[in-house]
Amino acid sequence: MRQWHIAGGRRLLIGERTLIMGILNVTPDSFSDGGEFFSRDKAIAHAEQMIAEGADIVDVGGESTRPGGANIVSAAEELDRVLPVIEQLAKRFDVPISVDTTKAVVAHAALEAGAAIVNDISALRFEPEIADEVAKSGAGLVLMHSRGTPGALHGLEPVADIIQEVTSGLRSSIKIAEGRGVKRESIGIDPGIGFGKSQEQNIELIAKLDQLVAAFPDLPVLIGTSRKSFLGRILADKNGNPPPSEERLHATMASTVIAILKGAHIVRVHDVRAAIEAVRVTDAINVVARP
């Protein structure tokens, strides 16, 4: 068993069971649930539901990174979206709150408001100063591999060797984080399914996730496949039309189970109840299957 160190001197056990991170998009334009939880009351109510269903972490995001391009949100607008929600959740629940942001000023304010983890989809590429805020607060830091620039994280030409690319990119980001004072026991990593990868490479990353786990044996590995476009393409009908994101639940659970069997420690999902059931069964089998 390992411990992931997050803000407030808290520790999350890694390896005892798979942890569930519930997604809370406080945005009008997210690919899967844009606008559904944009109002603060609806956002808080949905977080309450996810916590009641068993979420171990609630990940609050105020800027969409959907395929096809999303509007770049100012720090002020992002703060207006996420801070009231984080403040309320941190006051009312013991479940750790994560802020999904690439902006240091948002990370700082969110941590002050009670967030315990910063989930940076740029892995410090956009604003390495996020590491300074994490180091000062003792928060957890998720470094997600991605390619491209703000507002253009998808549709890039694929690299030749995606496993090497992700491993190398994450090593570079970890070095930056540690160089700015983030303790290694506070760092988690995410291969970034869907961010600058081809359809085949998304599938390859899940199939070979155990290689990434082996490359970073002391770090928790988080993965998010929930409702993503690569699943829609697999499920497309004979005319090539993918089902809408809300109809990809079973595909999400299949990819989630495989990722856990390949070594994932934390799964990031929209549908917490379904994930809880899938994870419990997978973990029970995994315990027996481990050497």
N, C-alpha and C positions, 0 to 999 in steps of 0.2 A: 504494500500500500504506500502511496505517496500522498503528499499534501500540496494543494495549490493555495498559495498565500494571497489573500485579497485584503482590501481595506478593512480597518477596524480590528486588526489582529485576528481576523477570522481565517479558518482553514477549511477547504473543501477536500474531502477524501477522494483520491483518484485511484481507480482500480477495484474498489470494493463493489461498485455497481456502476452502470452507465448513468451519467447525469443528463438531465433534460433542460435545455435552454429554450424557453418559450419566446416567440417573436412578437413584439408589440410595435407595429409601425404607426407612428403618429404623423402620418403623411397623407396628402391627397392623391398621390400618384405612384404608390408602390405597385409592383407588377401583380401581386397576388391579392391584396386586400386594400388597395389604394382608396382612401376616404372612409373606409368602414369604421375605423377607430380614430378618425381625425379630431373629433370633439373630445375634450378632456374627460367628460363623464363616461363616455363610451370606452375610452382607452383604459381608464381606471377599472371600470367594470369588467372589461375583458381580461385585464391583468389579474383581478380577483378570481375570475373563473379559472385561468390557467394555474394559479397557485392552488386553488381548491382541488384541481385535477391532479396535482402532484409535481408541477414544475419546480426544479431546483434553483433556477435562475430565470429572471425576466430581463430580456434584452430590449431596451427602448431606443428606437431610432427615429430621427426627425428629418432625414434626407434620403430620398429614394436613390437606389443604384440600379434600377431596372434595366434590362436589355432594351435596346432601341433608343437609349438616351433619356436622361432625366434632367429636370431643371436643377441647376446648381443653386443651392439655398445659402443665403447669407448666414453668418454666425448668429446675428441677432434674431433672425427668423427661426433658426434651428433651436436656439435657446428658448424662445417663446413657446415652441412646440413641446420640448421635452422636459424642461425644468419643473413646471407645475406637476406633471405626472410623476417624475422621479421623487420629488419632495413628498407627495402624498403616499406613494408606495413605500418609501423608506421609513416614513413615520408609522405606517400601519402594519407592516409585515416584516418578518425576520428573514424572508427569502432575499438573497443578494440581488441587487439591481445592477445591470450592466448598461452602459451607454454605448450605442453604436454610432461612432463619429470618427471623422478624420481631422477634426479641428481641435487644436490645443485649448483654445479659449472655451469651447464647449465642454471638453473633458474636465477642465479646471472647475467650471461652475457645477457640472453634474456631480463631480466628486464631493464638492462642498455641500451639495444638496442631499448627499447620502448614497450616491452610487458607489459600488465596491469594485467594479471592473470596468475597464475601457476596452471596447471591441473595435479595433482599427482595421478596416478592410484594405487600407493601403500599406499596412505593416510598417508605418513610419516613413513611407516614401514621400507623402504629401507634406506632413508637418512633423518632423522628428521631435519637436518640442513637446509633443504628447508624452514622450518618455520622461521628460522632466516632471510633468504633473503626476505621472504614475509613481515615480521615484519618491517624490515628496509626500505622497499620501499613503504609500504602501499598498496601493491598489493592485488588483490583478490586471494583466495586459494580454489580450488576444491579438496575435500578429497573424493576419490573413494574407496569403500570397495573392497578388493580383498584378495585372499588367495594364498599362495605359494611364491616362491622365484623368483628373476630375471631369465627370460628365461624359467620358469616352473610355469606359472600362471594358467594353465588349466589342466584338467584331474585328479583333486584331488577327493578323496572320499568325498561325500557330508556330511555336518553336519546334525544333526537331525532337528534343528529348524532354518531355514534360516532367518526368520524375526528377531528372537532374536540375531542371530549371527551378522547380518548386523548392527542392532541397537547398540549392545554392542561394536562392532569393531569401528564404527564411533564415539561413545562417547569417546572411548579411544584416537582416533586420534585427536578429537577436544580438549581434555584435554592437549595433547602434544602441539598442535598448540598454544593454549592460554597460556600455561606455558612458551612458548618461545616468547611471546609478540605479537602474531597475535590477532588482535581485532576480536571479535565474529562477528561483522557486515561485516567483510571481508571474512567470511567462507561460502562456499557452500558445499553441500554433494551430493554424487552419489552412488546408491546401487551397481553399478558394475555388470550389466547384463553380464553374460558369463564368469566372472572371478572367478573360483573356485566354481561354482554352477552347479547342475545337470540340465537337460532339464526341469524337473518338477519345480525345484526351480526358474529358470529364469521366468517361467510363473507365479509362485506364487508371486514373487516379484512385478511383474507388476499388478497382480490382487489385491494385498494388499498394493500397494504403499501408499494408504491413511493412513495406519498405521504408515509408516515411516514419512510421512508428519506431522502427529499428534505428533509423538515422538520428532520432532525438529521443532516446530511451528514458530520459529523466523529465520530459515535458508532457503535459496533458495535450492530447490531440482532439480538437473540436472539428466537426464537419457539419455542413449544412447543405442538404440536397432538397429540402422541402419545396415542393411544387415547381421546381425549376424547369427552365425551357428544355434542357436535354431530356428530361423525362417526357415532356410533351411530344418531342420529336420521336422518341421510341414508341409512344402510344398513338402516333398519328394514324388516321384512317387511310384507306386506299388512295385517296386523293391528296394525301400529304398534309391534311389539316389536323393540327394537334388539338387535344381537348383543352378547354379553358383551365386556368391554374387551379381553380377550386375543385376540379374533377381529377386531380392527380394524387389523391390521398393514398390509394393502394400502391401506386408506383413509388411514392415517397417512403412508405413503410418498408417496401422491399429493398430500396437502396439504403435505407437507414439500418436495417438488419444486417445487410452485407457489410456495411462500414463497421459496425460493431464487431462482427466476426473477424474482420481484418484489423481490429485493434483500436478503433475510435473510443475515446473516453467520455466525450460529451457530444450530444447531437442537438442541433438547433432546428426547431420545428415550429410550424404554425398550429398543428393539431396535437395538443398535448395529451389528451386522453388516449387517442389511438397510439401515440408514441409510447406512453407509459405501458400499455398492454404489450406492445411489440417488444419493448426493451426488457420487460420482466421475463418473458419467455426466452428471449435471446440470451440474456444473462444467465438464466438457469441452465441452459444448454452449454453455454460457454464455460461455465465452472467445471462441468464434467469433461469437456473437450480439451481443456488446457492440460499440457503435460505436467 
